[in-house]
Structure formats: structure tokens, C-alpha cells
């Protein structure tokens, strides 16, 4: 164990970095910066493997993390029941509108819990019309570089303490469940679901990954409904194909809950559906775009599938130009269409936080409390008003 600790110690000091550069210059393995024997040397391949890897840090296994931070019986009931409620909305057995709402990303667990408590009170009030699920996102895909989310860099300082981030993310999910809310998240890294997926009721695969075989295989084995977003160029064929692929059985590389490399065999996930999030060319939340998307999806999916029944509209991202005021206009537009009886929209997504807008990423003590450090979010007062409008729209649709 001590040898393993020595091998996986942080290599961040100037001396370490100089030793790494010197090793590279000399054609040696950059990991060989101490006298501790390494497996690469023992098997004689140190010259050709891990040439650009600075460090391996051993993480606790998923089983250890789940044992240390277990779901309570009440939390398990919330997850199980809410997944069934979401499925009922997706298949049209429940006429409530599915609303996935919350911060673009969680960077401050205390502020996220504050938000959850506010949203929980509103969920109880509007529960007859809306199925409210809190957006609790920990992994952020980047177009180039930037803050990658709470799991990757919980201290928002580039230290990338992933061990801390994983534990903090799980605790945040447990705290959200403790308010009575179910949680939604995006799955980015194929390994992270083993640590947190038991606490998640709805999952998303983002626009950059919707054509990824790895993520389609991942979705096929997840235990909750999964929304595939349209590709960044606006393609709806990509997420429709993803829904079809994820519904099939797959066999692929992965890890088990003991952290061991494993062959994963899945049954397939029939509860996948498409999320319209706009594109680089503009929005796609209008009635014609929704109808066209559904026509394409129904050409590929069985008539009785969740994907064929309807889709979710993401009111942020390409549908609002990532502007929180425009996002509110999109929500109101959809509310009016629902009230008028438009079919095909099963749910919506909103990016919302305590304070509106966003701010540059920085350590917590330098940030405005409750304001996003990624995309701009709708403020809590405006969120509350919009959720009430959506509830009124569902009530009006029922009368009509």
C-alpha cells in the first residue's frame, strides 16, 4: 500500500516538474521520477507507455463510495417513484408537464441545497400540473477548455481534486433527495455513473456526445430514462439513432462497482427520447421544428416508444442563445402553445439559479452566492413566475 501511495503521489512541485521534463528529454518514462519500482519498469515497457501521463491517482471504488454515503430508504423511494413518474409522462400515461429545472452546473453545494429547498416547496404546490425534477449537473463538456464541473475541479482553482469532487457530488445528490426532490444530471464520463447514478432519476447525453457509441452503450445500461440532445449542428437524426441504438442490448468495456475492469452486458433502455436544444444555426423550439423532429423520430422508432410519443425542449443553449431573458421568452412561448393544446412536447428544461445571469469561474470566496459560473441562468423570482405560468398552461390544456 505504501508503495502504491508513493507511486500515485501528487507531482506538482517545481522539482517534480523539472524531473519530468528532464526524463522526457532523456527519452525516459515521465512517471519515473522517484526510485520506487514501477510496473512499467518491471515488465520492461517504460520506454513506450504513459509517455504523456504525469500521474495516476487511485480512487476509492464505487462500492466504497456508495457504502460510505448510502441512499436512505426514503431517498431510494424518491428515486424509484420519480423514475416511474417520468416514464409515465414520457409515454403519455401522465398528462403533467415534465420540468427539469436548476443551475446550469453545481459549483457551490450550499447554494444548490438552498435552491433545492425553494424548488421543493414549489414542487409540492404545483405537483398536480408539473412533474418538477431538479437539474443537478456535475460534469461540463467544453468546446475547447474551461472549468469541467464539480467532479473534475471542486475547488475551482485548477487543482482537479477528483476524489473530493466525486464525494462532494454524491453528497449534494443525497442532500437534494433529502428535500424531497428527484434529481437529473448529464452523464459525460463513462465511469462516473457508477458513483452517482443510483441517486439520479433522469439523465441526459449532451449534444457533443449524442453520436458517441460509448454514450449510446452507456445509456443502454442505465436504470433511468435518458434524453439525447440534438447534435450541435441541429441534426435530429443523430439523437433519434441514439434512442434506437440505446434500446438494444450491448456488450462493451467498463468497470464494475468494485472498480475492476469488466465486460458489461446490457438489456437496452427503452425509455430514451430526444431533447431539442437548438443549434449553431439557431433555435428549434417552434411548432414546425417540433413537428418535423417528431416525424423523423417516428420513422425510426416504434410507435409505442417514449421517443415517438413526444420530446423535451431545452429552453436554454441554442434555443435562447444562452441568454437568460431570451430563455424566459422561450418558456412563455411554449406555455402558450401548451395552453392552446399543442401536442408532442412532453417536457422542458430550464437553467435557473438563485441569482440571474452568470459570472467568471473563481474560487468560492470570490464569487457571488447563488449565481452560475457557466451559462446564464434565470433568477429565482423569474423561475417561480415561469413555473406558475407553465402550471396554468397545463390546467388550460386539460380544460380544452
C-alpha positions in Angstrom: 0.0 0.0 0.0 2.8 2.4 0.8 4.5 1.6 -2.5 1.2 2.4 -4.2 0.9 5.7 -2.3 4.4 6.6 -3.3 3.6 5.8 -7.0 0.4 7.9 -7.0 1.6 10.9 -5.0 0.8 14.3 -6.5 3.6 15.5 -8.8 3.0 19.2 -8.5 6.2 20.7 -7.1 8.7 22.6 -9.3 11.2 19.9 -8.6 8.9 17.2 -9.8 8.0 19.1 -12.9 11.7 19.7 -13.7 12.4 16.0 -13.2 9.5 15.1 -15.5 10.8 17.4 -18.2 14.3 16.1 -17.8 13.1 12.5 -18.0 11.2 13.3 -21.3 14.3 15.0 -22.7 16.3 11.9 -21.9 13.8 9.6 -23.5 12.7 8.1 -20.2 9.2 7.4 -18.9 8.0 10.7 -17.3 6.4 8.8 -14.4 9.8 7.5 -13.3 10.8 10.5 -11.1 11.5 8.5 -7.9 13.4 5.4 -7.0 10.2 3.4 -6.4 9.9 0.5 -8.8 7.0 0.8 -11.2 5.2 -1.9 -13.2 6.3 -0.4 -16.5 9.9 -1.0 -15.5 9.2 -4.4 -14.1 7.8 -5.6 -17.4 10.3 -3.7 -19.5 8.0 -1.3 -21.4 8.6 2.0 -19.7 10.0 3.5 -22.9 6.7 3.1 -24.8 3.8 3.5 -22.4 2.4 6.5 -20.5 4.7 8.9 -22.3 2.4 11.8 -21.7 0.9 10.8 -18.4 2.2 12.7 -15.3 0.3 10.8 -12.6 -2.2 8.0 -11.8 -4.2 8.7 -8.6 -6.1 5.7 -7.2 -9.7 6.5 -6.4 -12.0 4.6 -4.0 -14.2 2.1 -5.7 -17.8 2.9 -6.5 -18.8 0.3 -3.9 -16.8 2.0 -1.2 -18.3 5.4 -2.0 -21.8 4.0 -2.1 -21.2 2.3 1.3 -19.8 5.4 2.9 -22.7 7.6 1.5 -25.7 5.3 1.2 -29.1 6.3 0.0 -31.6 6.3 2.8 -34.8 4.2 2.4 -36.7 7.5 1.9 -34.2 8.6 -0.8 -34.5 5.2 -2.6 -38.2 5.6 -2.6 -38.0 9.1 -4.2 -35.7 7.8 -6.9 -37.7 4.7 -7.7 -41.1 6.5 -7.7 -39.9 9.6 -9.6 -38.4 7.4 -12.3 -41.8 5.7 -12.8 -43.5 9.2 -12.8 -41.1 10.4 -15.5 -41.7 7.3 -17.6 -45.5 7.9 -17.3 -45.0 11.4 -18.6 -42.8 10.2 -21.5 -45.3 7.6 -22.6 -48.4 9.9 -22.2 -49.9 8.0 -19.2 -49.5 11.1 -17.1 -50.5 14.5 -18.7 -48.4 16.6 -16.4 -45.5 18.5 -18.0 -42.1 17.2 -17.1 -39.9 20.2 -16.0 -36.2 19.7 -15.5 -35.0 23.0 -13.8 -32.0 24.1 -11.9 -28.5 25.6 -12.2 -26.5 25.1 -15.4 -23.9 23.4 -13.2 -23.4 23.0 -9.5 -20.3 24.8 -8.2 -21.5 25.5 -4.6 -23.2 22.7 -2.9 -24.6 25.0 -0.2 -26.2 27.3 -2.8 -27.5 24.2 -4.6 -29.2 22.9 -1.5 -30.7 26.4 -0.8 -32.1 26.3 -4.3 -33.4 22.8 -3.8 -35.3 23.8 -0.7 -37.0 26.6 -2.6 -37.9 24.4 -5.5 -39.2 21.6 -3.3 -41.8 24.0 -1.8 -42.9 25.0 -5.3 -43.0 21.4 -6.4 -45.4 20.5 -3.7 -47.7 23.4 -4.7 -47.7 22.8 -8.4 -47.5 19.0 -8.4 -50.9 18.5 -9.9 -49.8 20.1 -13.2 -45.9 19.8 -13.2 -43.5 17.0 -12.6 -40.6 19.0 -11.3 -37.1 17.4 -11.3 -34.1 19.4 -10.2 -31.2 19.8 -12.6 -28.1 18.8 -10.6 -25.2 18.8 -13.1 -21.6 18.0 -12.1 -19.8 17.4 -15.4 -19.5 20.1 -18.1 -18.4 19.3 -21.6 -16.2 22.0 -23.1 -15.9 23.1 -26.7 -12.2 23.8 -26.1 -11.1 24.3 -22.5 -12.6 25.6 -19.3 -14.0 24.6 -15.9 -15.1 21.0 -16.3 -17.5 20.8 -13.3 -17.7 20.0 -9.7 -16.4 16.4 -10.0 -13.4 17.4 -12.0 -12.4 20.6 -10.1 -14.4 21.1 -6.9 -12.2 24.0 -5.7 -12.5 25.8 -9.0 -8.8 26.6 -8.9 -7.3 24.1 -11.4 -6.2 21.6 -8.7 -8.6 19.0 -10.1 -9.2 17.1 -6.8 -11.4 14.5 -8.4 -11.6 12.3 -5.3 -13.0 15.3 -3.4 -15.3 16.1 -6.3 -16.8 12.7 -6.5 -17.6 12.6 -2.8 -19.0 16.1 -2.9 -21.2 15.4 -5.9 -22.7 12.3 -4.3 -23.3 14.2 -1.0 -25.0 17.0 -3.0 -27.4 14.5 -4.6 -28.2 13.0 -1.3 -28.9 16.5 0.1 -31.2 17.3 -2.8 -33.1 14.0 -2.3 -33.4 14.9 1.4 -35.6 17.9 0.4 -38.0 15.5 -1.4 -36.8 16.4 -4.9 -35.7 14.0 -7.6 -32.5 14.8 -9.5 -31.4 15.0 -13.1 -27.9 15.1 -14.4 -25.8 14.8 -17.6 -23.6 11.8 -18.0 -20.3 12.7 -19.6 -17.5 10.4 -18.3 -18.5 6.7 -18.8 -17.1 5.8 -15.3 -18.8 8.4 -13.1 -22.3 6.9 -13.2 -21.0 4.0 -11.1 -20.5 6.5 -8.3 -23.8 8.6 -8.6 -26.4 7.0 -10.9 -28.3 5.3 -8.1 -29.3 8.8 -6.9 -30.4 10.1 -10.4 -33.9 9.9 -11.8 -33.4 11.4 -15.3 -30.2 11.6 -17.3 -29.0 13.5 -20.4 -26.5 12.8 -23.1 -25.2 16.2 -24.4 -25.1 17.5 -27.9 -21.4 16.8 -28.3 -21.8 13.1 -27.3 -25.1 12.2 -28.9 -23.4 10.4 -31.8 -20.9 8.7 -29.5 -21.0 4.9 -29.4 -19.6 4.9 -25.9 -22.5 7.1 -24.6 -25.2 5.1 -26.5 -23.8 1.9 -24.9 -23.8 3.6 -21.5 -27.4 4.7 -21.9 -28.4 1.2 -22.8 -27.5 0.0 -19.3 -28.6 3.0 -17.2 -31.6 2.5 -14.9 -33.4 5.7 -15.6 -34.9 7.5 -18.7 -32.3 9.2 -20.8 -32.7 12.2 -23.1 -30.4 12.5 -26.1 -29.9 16.1 -27.3 -29.9 17.1 -30.9 -26.3 17.5 -32.3 -24.7 20.9 -32.2 -25.4 21.3 -36.0 -29.1 20.7 -35.2 -29.3 17.2 -36.5 -32.3 15.3 -35.1 -31.3 12.1 -36.9 -28.4 11.7 -34.5 -30.4 11.6 -31.3 -33.1 9.5 -33.0 -30.5 7.0 -34.0 -29.1 7.1 -30.4 -32.6 6.3 -29.0 -32.8 3.3 -31.3 -29.2 2.1 -30.5 -29.6 2.6 -26.8 -32.8 0.5 -26.8 -30.7 -2.5 -28.0 -28.6 -5.0 -26.0 -24.9 -4.1 -25.9 -21.6 -5.6 -24.8 -18.7 -3.3 -24.0 -15.7 -2.5 -21.8 -16.4 -0.9 -18.4 -15.8 -1.2 -14.7 -17.9 -2.9 -12.0 -18.8 -1.4 -8.6 -15.6 -3.0 -7.2 -13.6 -0.8 -9.7 -12.5 -3.8 -11.7 -12.2 -3.8 -15.5 -15.2 -5.8 -16.8 -17.2 -6.8 -19.8 -20.6 -5.1 -19.4 -23.7 -6.7 -21.0 -26.9 -4.6 -21.0 -30.5 -5.3 -21.7 -31.1 -2.0 -23.5 -33.0 1.1 -22.4 -36.5 1.6 -24.0 -37.1 4.9 -22.2 -34.7 7.1 -24.3 -36.1 10.2 -26.0 -35.0 13.3 -27.9 -34.2 16.8 -26.5 -34.4 19.8 -28.8 -31.7 22.3 -27.7 -31.3 24.5 -30.7 -28.1 24.5 -32.7 -25.3 26.6 -34.1 -27.8 27.7 -36.8 -30.5 28.9 -34.4 -33.4 27.7 -32.3 -35.6 24.7 -33.0 -38.4 25.0 -30.3 -41.1 26.4 -32.7 -44.1 24.3 -33.6 -42.9 23.4 -37.1 -39.5 22.3 -35.7 -41.1 20.1 -33.1 -43.5 18.5 -35.7 -40.7 17.9 -38.2 -38.5 16.4 -35.4 -41.3 14.0 -34.3 -41.9 12.9 -37.9 -38.2 12.0 -38.3 -38.2 10.2 -34.9 -41.3 8.2 -35.7 -39.8 7.0 -38.9 -37.0 5.3 -36.8 -38.7 4.4 -33.5 -41.7 2.1 -32.7 -45.0 3.9 -32.3 -45.3 2.8 -28.7 -41.8 4.1 -27.7 -41.1 7.1 -25.4 -39.2 8.8 -28.2 -42.2 8.5 -30.7 -44.7 9.9 -28.2 -43.0 13.2 -27.7 -39.9 15.2 -26.9 -38.4 17.6 -24.5 -37.5 21.2 -25.3 -34.3 22.7 -23.8 -35.2 26.4 -23.5 -31.5 27.3 -23.0 -28.4 26.8 -25.2 -29.1 27.2 -28.9 -32.8 27.9 -28.3 -32.0 31.1 -26.4 -28.5 32.0 -27.4 -27.6 31.3 -23.8 -29.3 34.5 -22.8 -31.5 34.2 -19.6 -34.0 36.8 -20.7 -34.5 35.1 -24.1 -34.7 31.8 -22.3 -37.7 33.1 -20.3 -39.4 34.2 -23.6 -38.9 30.6 -24.9 -40.6 29.2 -21.8 -43.5 31.6 -22.1 -43.9 30.7 -25.8 -44.1 27.0 -25.0 -46.5 27.7 -22.2 -48.9 29.5 -24.5 -48.7 26.6 -27.1 -49.4 24.0 -24.4 -52.4 26.0 -23.2 -53.6 26.1 -26.8 -53.4 22.3 -26.9 -50.3 21.6 -28.9 -49.2 18.0 -28.7 -45.7 16.5 -28.8 -44.0 18.4 -26.1 -43.5 16.1 -23.1 -41.4 18.4 -21.1 -39.0 21.3 -20.9 -35.6 22.1 -19.5 -34.7 25.4 -17.8 -31.4 26.7 -16.5 -32.2 28.6 -13.3 -30.4 29.6 -10.1 -30.9 32.0 -7.2 -29.3 35.0 -8.9 -29.8 35.6 -12.6 -27.0 35.7 -15.2 -23.6 34.3 -14.7 -20.1 35.3 -13.5 -16.5 34.2 -14.3 -15.3 31.0 -12.6 -13.2 31.5 -9.5 -12.8 30.0 -6.0 -16.0 30.2 -3.9 -14.8 33.0 -1.6 -14.5 35.3 -4.7 -18.0 34.5 -6.1 -21.5 36.0 -5.8 -23.6 33.5 -3.9 -26.1 31.6 -6.0 -25.0 32.8 -9.4 -23.9 30.5 -12.2 -20.2 30.2 -13.3 -21.2 28.6 -16.6 -24.2 29.5 -18.7 -26.5 32.4 -17.8 -29.4 31.3 -15.6 -32.9 32.7 -14.9 -33.2 34.2 -11.4 -35.3 32.5 -8.7 -38.1 35.1 -8.7 -38.5 34.8 -12.5 -38.2 31.0 -12.3 -41.1 30.9 -9.8 -43.3 33.0 -12.0 -42.5 30.9 -15.1 -43.3 27.6 -13.3 -46.6 29.0 -12.3 -47.3 30.0 -15.9 -46.5 26.5 -17.0 -48.8 25.0 -14.4 -51.6 27.3 -15.6 -50.9 26.2 -19.2 -51.3 22.5 -18.3 -54.5 23.3 -16.5 -55.8 25.2 -19.5 -54.9 22.3 -21.8 -56.9 19.9 -19.6 -60.0 22.2 -19.9 -59.5 22.4 -23.7 
